[in-house]
Amino acid sequence: RIMKAQALRDNSMTGYMASKKTFEINPKHAIVTELKSRVDKDKADKTAKDLVWLLFETALLSSGFTLEEPGSFASRIHRMIKLGLSIPVDDEAGDDEELPPPLEPEEGAEDSNMEEVD
């Protein structure tokens, strides 16, 4: 992380500084066996895929690595929380926060002294 933040870093050294990622799993662990049985039942199971990705990304985070797409990690976490709370995952209408009403132009806004940029 420190090397990425350096302003005058040498890109040729990046290969030497990067850590090798090794993901070891215990095939007898209860989580892994349950995930395997779910994937064997239905290869298109989105929940099982999300759980596998969460397992991998959590291992990355706990090992000190950074995520390439933290937004997708956050959306997976939100879907898993919804499943845990028995909230329908397809119900995306509740996700939108109530937005404030659009601003109305002030009187005399046409005569503004602000410069317009092309």
RODO-2510 file (C-alpha; in nm, 4 decimals, decimal comma):
residues 118
     n   res          X          Y          Z
     1     r     0,0000     0,0000     0,0000
     2     i     0,2811     0,2369     0,0820
     3     m     0,4545     0,1702    -0,2484
     4     k     0,1326     0,2450    -0,4399
     5     a     0,1092     0,5832    -0,2681
     6     q     0,4634     0,6928    -0,3535
     7     a     0,4725     0,9734    -0,6071
     8     l     0,8064     0,8814    -0,7638
     9     r     0,7905     0,5047    -0,7370
    10     d     0,9629     0,2843    -0,9897
    11     n     0,7195     0,0520    -1,1707
    12     s     0,9903    -0,2064    -1,2326
    13     m     0,9998    -0,2873    -0,8604
    14     t     0,6269    -0,3550    -0,8388
    15     g     0,6668    -0,7208    -0,9344
    16     y     0,9091    -0,7793    -0,6490
    17     m     0,6946    -0,5990    -0,3935
    18     a     0,3633    -0,7680    -0,4791
    19     s     0,2582    -1,0510    -0,2529
    20     k     0,1600    -1,3833    -0,3984
    21     k    -0,1999    -1,4713    -0,3209
    22     t    -0,2614    -1,8282    -0,2089
    23     f    -0,6118    -1,9286    -0,1119
    24     e    -0,6168    -2,2524     0,0827
    25     i    -0,9435    -2,4137     0,1761
    26     n    -1,0303    -2,7050     0,3972
    27     p    -1,2560    -2,9303     0,1862
    28     k    -1,3978    -3,0884     0,5045
    29     h    -1,5075    -2,7563     0,6571
    30     a    -1,8840    -2,7253     0,7074
    31     i    -1,9054    -2,4052     0,4994
    32     v    -1,7205    -2,5579     0,2047
    33     t    -1,9196    -2,8814     0,2088
    34     e    -2,2507    -2,6918     0,2237
    35     l    -2,1455    -2,4614    -0,0601
    36     k    -2,0428    -2,7612    -0,2689
    37     s    -2,3752    -2,9354    -0,2107
    38     r    -2,5660    -2,6178    -0,3081
    39     v    -2,3631    -2,5784    -0,6271
    40     d    -2,4102    -2,9476    -0,7094
    41     k    -2,7887    -2,9027    -0,6761
    42     d    -2,8069    -2,5845    -0,8842
    43     k    -2,5069    -2,4429    -1,0683
    44     a    -2,6927    -2,1149    -1,1316
    45     d    -2,7647    -2,0525    -0,7592
    46     k    -2,6858    -1,6831    -0,7138
    47     t    -2,6762    -1,7109    -0,3354
    48     a    -2,4107    -1,9820    -0,3481
    49     k    -2,2031    -1,7758    -0,5932
    50     d    -2,2323    -1,4700    -0,3702
    51     l    -2,1258    -1,6732    -0,0685
    52     v    -1,8212    -1,8102    -0,2493
    53     w    -1,7181    -1,4590    -0,3569
    54     l    -1,7752    -1,3301    -0,0022
    55     l    -1,5589    -1,6091     0,1351
    56     f    -1,2801    -1,5200    -0,1070
    57     e    -1,3033    -1,1425    -0,0586
    58     t    -1,3200    -1,1786     0,3194
    59     a    -1,0030    -1,3871     0,3055
    60     l    -0,8382    -1,1117     0,0987
    61     l    -0,9387    -0,8438     0,3466
    62     s    -0,8317    -1,0416     0,6510
    63     s    -0,4935    -1,1033     0,4866
    64     g    -0,4358    -0,7315     0,4353
    65     f    -0,5068    -0,7099     0,0621
    66     t    -0,7372    -0,4531    -0,0939
    67     l    -1,0415    -0,5328    -0,3036
    68     e    -1,0481    -0,4378    -0,6709
    69     e    -1,4238    -0,3739    -0,6623
    70     p    -1,5394    -0,2785    -0,3122
    71     g    -1,8810    -0,1794    -0,4480
    72     s    -1,9611    -0,5340    -0,5569
    73     f    -1,8436    -0,6610    -0,2170
    74     a    -2,0794    -0,4184    -0,0437
    75     s    -2,3749    -0,5174    -0,2641
    76     r    -2,3109    -0,8865    -0,1860
    77     i    -2,3051    -0,8074     0,1853
    78     h    -2,6349    -0,6199     0,1522
    79     r    -2,7955    -0,9131    -0,0329
    80     m    -2,6782    -1,1550     0,2372
    81     i    -2,8129    -0,9270     0,5116
    82     k    -3,1487    -0,9144     0,3316
    83     l    -3,1547    -1,2941     0,3098
    84     g    -3,0702    -1,3214     0,6787
    85     l    -3,3515    -1,0822     0,7687
    86     s    -3,5974    -1,2590     0,5331
    87     i    -3,6352    -0,9488     0,3175
    88     p    -3,7033    -1,0362    -0,0469
    89     v    -3,3830    -0,9802    -0,2435
    90     d    -3,5743    -0,8884    -0,5593
    91     d    -3,7474    -0,6050    -0,3730
    92     e    -3,5200    -0,3215    -0,4810
    93     a    -3,7847    -0,0528    -0,4246
    94     g    -3,6928    -0,0240    -0,0566
    95     d    -3,3280     0,0421    -0,1371
    96     d    -3,3797     0,3925    -0,2686
    97     e    -3,3578     0,6493     0,0024
    98     e    -3,6150     0,9210    -0,0154
    99     l    -3,4599     1,1888    -0,2307
   100     p    -3,5166     1,5551    -0,1575
   101     p    -3,7410     1,7413    -0,3987
   102     p    -3,5659     1,9008    -0,6961
   103     l    -3,4473     2,2545    -0,6452
   104     e    -3,6687     2,5224    -0,7834
   105     p    -3,4965     2,8066    -0,9653
   106     e    -3,4793     3,1209    -0,7575
   107     e    -3,6451     3,4354    -0,8782
   108     g    -3,4010     3,6377    -1,0833
   109     a    -3,1790     3,3372    -1,1527
   110     e    -3,1679     3,4346    -1,5183
   111     d    -2,9887     3,7559    -1,4223
   112     s    -2,7188     3,5683    -1,2330
   113     n    -2,3663     3,7039    -1,2430
   114     m    -2,2279     3,3497    -1,2613
   115     e    -2,0220     3,2733    -1,5668
   116     e    -2,1484     3,0016    -1,7972
   117     v    -1,8929     2,7480    -1,9132
   118     d    -1,9277     2,5787    -2,2508
***
